[in-house]
Amino acid sequence: MSPSSSTSPESSASPESSASPESPASSTTFRVGRRGFLGLAGAAVGAGALAACGGNTGRGTSVGATGAGGKPAISQWYHAYGEAGTQQAVEKYAKAYSAASVTVQWYPSGYDQKVASSLLTSSGPDVFENGNGPSIDMIQGGQVVDLTGVLGDAASDFTPSLIKRFTYKGKLYAVPQVTDMQLLVYRKSLLTAAGVQPPTTVDELLTTAKKLTTDKIKGFYAGTDGGVGVLGGPMLWAAGLDYLNADQTAFGFDSDAAVEGFSKLRQLFTSGSLLLGAPADWSDPSAFTQGLTAMQWTGLWTLPVIEKAFPGDYGVIAFPALATGGKGAVPIGAYGSCVSTKAKNVDAAKAFVKWLWVDQTADQLDFAQSYGFHIPARKSVVAQAEKLKSGPAADAAKLANENGFAQSPLLWTPKCATAFSDGLSRIVKDGSDPKKEIATMKSTVEAELKRVGA
């Protein structure tokens, strides 16, 4: 899962890397782009973790209350996406809007800090994107506009778990722009040669990884930290748990199932079948495409590179259930389009968000599929996405709908995420007692829930 809000883990840019010369996919430059917020364990994501990919200096300038032809003027902010053509695409969408004069500002670095500080002033954006929607502090601080009703009849067409993530006390505060996800990829031929099937339980994952491990290849890879940063959330969901309870009023995993799940991650870490050294982290497929691992935890965005390396010889699955009869899980996340309460014309800004992210389904499809590889936020648009109609990509889209969990709850604050990540690291890497670490996490989380009035 992902980082922790606009302070620590989240503020780090998501990686940008290229497949190495030895990789079968070496001709394809791999850039993480808009998935930076899907990066660390149990995070409450803010905008800036997403600012990943370098680029030009900030573009555009804030404009006054009216623009060309006396139309309302709207300043729209984006972080700098890494995929080529994305900036030109969003500028094209903005230019096509006839009811207002929209100016796009494009920030290559420090996006989360810029948003956080600008929302306190009158010189900030009218419309801006934020990773997994606005933070609880933005909402409670009165910095973002209630967008309830903007979705209209299309409300049921959006992924329910994302709409829930963007909602607080029955009010919607962002509109999903595009969906990304993490998943497990595996080499079909290697599993067949080892006489194993794709794992459906965590115990099978451990056994399968061991059977796939030889003196030349490891069975599983989940990042340079051994999976601490990305497997904590999936393990909770695989155990039938979550970070918080259903109504976000209490700690969600003070249970034997969590102890068992975290112990399994420690077992995996010490098994000898987990790849612990690789040329790039989990978000880059090079460990998989270079044949260093038979299975890897990674993201949807890597599938075009993997397809080029091993056409037809790979599959995708969810993180396996903790026990037989349980349900596998994948984290999903989305940038949300928000409106600042300091917008020069709130009604005009809301109308633009509705036009772009609800009404313009052709542009939504273009944004998701023409610049990188992503899932449209609306189910009806997913059905139109040619790249998602067959093979592992179609399987991934189905997993996102049927096994997808919003990567962290709205009230899972940066302090909660840091406590979770630190405790999980001690369990997995140092062998610390899971019960003790869960109790420490619980203490921090309960204090945070009290702070935000849960």
N, C-alpha and C positions, 0 to 999 in steps of 0.2 A: 504494500500500500504506500501511502504517500507521506509527504513531509508534514511538518507541523506548523502551519500558519506563517504569518508574515514575519516571524522573527527567525529563529534558528534554522532547522533543516530546510524549511521552505525557501529561505532566501537564497539558497545555493542554486545556481543555474543548472538546468538539466544538461547532461553530457552531450557532446557532439563528437562523433568519432567516425572513422572510416574503416571499412573492412580491410584487414591487412592484405599485403600482396599475395600471401599464401592462400587466402580464402577463395573458394570458388566464386564468391560474389564480389571479388575485389574491384570489379569495374563499377560497382554501385556505391556511391558515397552514402553512408548511413547517418542520418541526422535525427535526433530525438524530437526536435521541434516542439509541438504542442503537448507532448506527454510528460513534461517535467514534473507536473503536479502528481503523477502517479508513481512517484519515486520512493518514498520512505515509509516505514511501518507506522500505521495508525495515526495519520496526521490530520489535523484540521487545516485544510488547505486554503491559502489566500492567493492573491493574484500573482505575486512575484515569483514563486517557484517556477512558474511557467515561462519566465523570460529566459529563454535558453540559448538562443542561437545567434548572437552577434548580428551584424547587419550594418545598416547605415546609421547616421545620427538621427535623433528624433525628427519626425517630419510633421509638417502642419503647424498651425498656430491656433490658439484659442480665438474665437470670433465673438462679436458682440451679439446683442439680442436679436438682430436681424441681419440676414445675409443678402446675397444677390437677389435683386427683384423684390426686395421687401419681405422675402420669406423668412420664417424662423431660422435661426442659425443654431446648428447642433455640432458640438465637438465630441467626437467619438475616439476613445483610446483603445489601443491594442498593445500587447507585448509583441516583440519581434519573433514571429514564427520562423522556423528554420527552413521550411519547405519552399523551394523556389516558386515564385509566382503568387504566393499568398498575399503579400502586401498589395500587389497590383489588383488582385481579385477584390479585396475588401474596398479598395478605392473605387473600383468599377461599380460595386454594389451601391456605395454611398452616392456616387454621381448620378445613378439611375433614379434616385428617389426624388420625386418632383414636388413633394409637399414642403420640403425644407432644404436649406443649404447645409450639407453635412461635410465637415472637415475631419479627415482621419489623421490622428497622431499616432506615430509608430515608435515604440520605445525599445531600443536594442538591449538595454540593461537597466537594472534597478527598478523594474516596473512596479513591484509590490510596494516599495518604499515611496515611489512617486504617487501612487494612488492613495496610500494611507495618509500622506501628508497633505495632498491636494484636496481631499474630501473635507478637510477642516477649513478650507478657504473658498473664496468665490471664483478662483481662477482654475479650478479643476475641471474634469470632464463633465459633460452632460450625460453621456452614455459611456459605459466602460465594461470590459470583460473582467471576470474574477474567477479564479480556479475553484470549482465546485460551489460557485455562488458566493455571496457576501458572507463575511464572518459574523458570528453572533455579536461581536462588539460593534461592527458596522450597523447592524440592525438595531440593537439596543441604544446605540448612540444617535439614532435618527439620521443616519447618513445616506440611507438608500430608500428609494420610493417603493411603496406597496404596489405590486404589479398584478394583484388579484383581478381576474377578469380579462387580462390581456390575451390569454390563450383561447378564450371563447369556446367554440364547439370542438376545437382541436385538443382540448386538455387531455382527453383519454388517449390521444395519439402519441403522447410523449411517454418515455420510459417512467413508470410510476416511482421507482426508487430514486430517480433524479429529481422528480417534482417534489417528493417528500423531503429530499435533502435541501431544496431551495425554499422550503416553506417553514414558517415559524408562527405558532399560535394561529394557524389557519390562514395565514396570509403569505402569498407568493412574492419573493423578492428578486427573482432572476428567471430568465428564460434560457433553457439549455441550447447551446450552439452546435455542438458536435460531441459524440461519445467516443471515448477511448477505453481500452480494457487491457488487463493482464491475463495471461493464460499459460498453459503448459504445452510445449511443442515436443514432439518425439519423432525419431526416425523409424518408420515402419519396418524397413528391412533389418535393422539392428534388433528390434524387438522380436521379429520373426525368427532370426538366426538364434536368438537366445531362448526361444521357446516360451515367450511371455506375451501377455496381452497388456494393453494400456491399463494402468492401475486405476481402480475405482475406489480404493480405500487408502488411508495413510499407511497402514501395514503393508499393503501391496506395493505402495510406492517405495518403501524401504527395501522390500524383497526384490522388486524389479530393478531398482538402482544397483543393488548388489550383484545381481545376475548379469547386468549389462557392463559391469566394471571389469576391465582387463588391464594388462600392463601398458596399454596404449590409449585407453579411453576411460573416462569416468562415466558413471551412470546418470548423474544429475548435476545441474548447475543452477544456482539461484542467486548469483551475484558474488562479488568479491568478499562480501562479509558473511558468506555462508547462508544467506537467506534471511538474516536478521531484519533487514530493511523492508522486505516485501512479503514474507510468508506469515507474519503474525496475524494480520487480519484474516486472510484465507483460512488459517488454522482455526480461528475463533468461529467463523461461519461454518466450517466443516464439522465443528463440534456442536452446531445448533445454537451458538451463542452470538453475541455482538459486543461492541465496545460498551454500549449503554443499553438499558432496558428499552422496551418498545416505545415508551413515551418520553424517553430521555430524562428521566428524573433520578436514576440511580445507576451505580456501577453494574456492568453487565456480565462479568465473567468470574465471580468469586465462586468457583465450582470445581468439582473433581474432574469434569470434562476438560476444563481449561488446563488444569495441572497435567492431565494426561497428554493433551495436545502439545503443550510447550515441552514436555519431556520427550515427545517424539521428535521435535525439532532438534533437541540436544542429541538424541540418538542418531539422527541423520548426520549431524555435524561431526560426530565422532566415528561414523561408520566406515570411513575409508572409501566410500562410493560417491562422495560429494566432491565435485571439482572446487577447489579453494583458491586456485591461481589461474587467471585467464587474462588475455590481452585487453579485455574491456568488460564493463559491468553487465548486469542482467538485461539492461534495456537495449543492448547491442547484440545481434545474433552471431557475432564472429566466433564465439566459443563453439556454438552449434555447427555453423557452416564450415569451420575448420576441422571438424571431427574430433574435438576435444571432449565432447560429451554427447551421450545418446539422447538425453532429455534436457530441456532447459525451461526455466520459468522466464517469460519475457512478455512482450506486448504485441498487440495486433499489428502495430506499425512495422514489425519486422517481417511479416509474411511475404511481401514481394521479394525481399532479398533471399529468404529461405526457399521460395519457389524457384528462383533462378538457380540456386545452388543444388537443390534436390527436387526437381520437378516430379510431382506425384509420389515422392517417397517421404512424406511427413504427414503428421496428423496433429490435431489440437484437442485438448481436453481441459476441463476445469481442475482446480486443485481438488484432490480426492477427498471424499467424506472421511471423517475420523473413524467411523464404524460402519459395518454393513447396514444398509437401510437408511443411512444418512444421505445428505445431499452435497454434491460438490459445489465449489464456489469460485467466482471470479470477481475481482474488484473492477468497478467501472467508475469513471469520472467524466466530468464535462466542465468546460468553461461556461459560465452563466453571464448573460448580458444583463447589466444592471443600470438603473437610472439614479443619479445623484439627487439628493433633496435640494442641493444648491444649483441644480440645472436652471439655466436662464428661462427656459420654458418647459416645465415638467410635462405638460400635456403633449407638446410636440415631440419631446424625447420619448415618451411612452408610445406614441403613435409610430415613431420610427422603429422602435424595437419590435413592435407587433408586425409591422410591414416586413422587416428583414427576417426575423427568426420565427414567425408564425405563418405569414402569408406567402413568402417567396420560396416555395418548395424547390423550384429549379435551382435557385442560388444556394439553398441549403445542401442540395445534392452535389452541386459543383464544389462547394467549400469542403465537403467531407471526402470527396473521391478524386478530385483533380489535383490536389496539392497534398501529397502524402496519402495515407491509407487509414481511413477512419469510418466510424459508423454514424450515419445521420441520427439526429436526436429524435426524429419522429418515425414511428413504426411504418407508416404508409410510405415514407420516403426511403426507408431501408428496403422496402419491397421493390423499389425502382432502381436500386443500386446494382448495376451489372456485375461489379467486382465482388459482390456479396451473395451471388446467386448459386454458386457451386463450389465444391471442394472444401478445403479447410476454412476458407473465408466465410462460407455459408454456415459451417459448423460454429465458427466463432460468433457470428451474429446471433445465432440461436442461443449460444451459451450466455451472451450478454443479456438477452431477454429473459431466459429461464433460470439462470444461475447467477445473475449479476447482483452485486451488493454495492451500494454507494460506499466509496472507500472509507468514509468516516462520517459519523453523525455531526450535525451542525453544532451541538454543544460539546463536542470533543475538541477542547481548546488546545493551543500550543503547549501549555503546561501538561495537559493530559498526554499528549502525543510524546513529549520528551520523556515523561515518567515511564510510559509504556516501552518506548524504544530502549531506554537505558536498562530497564528491568529485564526485557527480553534478551538483550545482549549478554547480561550476566548469566541468565539461565543457559542460553545456547552455547556461548563461548567459554564460560568459566565454570559451568556446572552448578550454579547457585540453586538453592532450593526453590522450586516454583511457587510453593505455598507462601514462602516468605516474600518473594518478589511480588506476587499478586497482592498481598496485603499492603505492601509499600505503594504499589500503583493505586490501589483502592483509596488509600488515605489522600493522595494528591487529587484524584478524580473527584472524590466527594467534596473536597474543599473548593474545587473549581465549579462544580455544579451549584454549590451554595452561593458562590460569588456571582454567577450569572442568573441566579434566581430560579433554578430548575425545580 
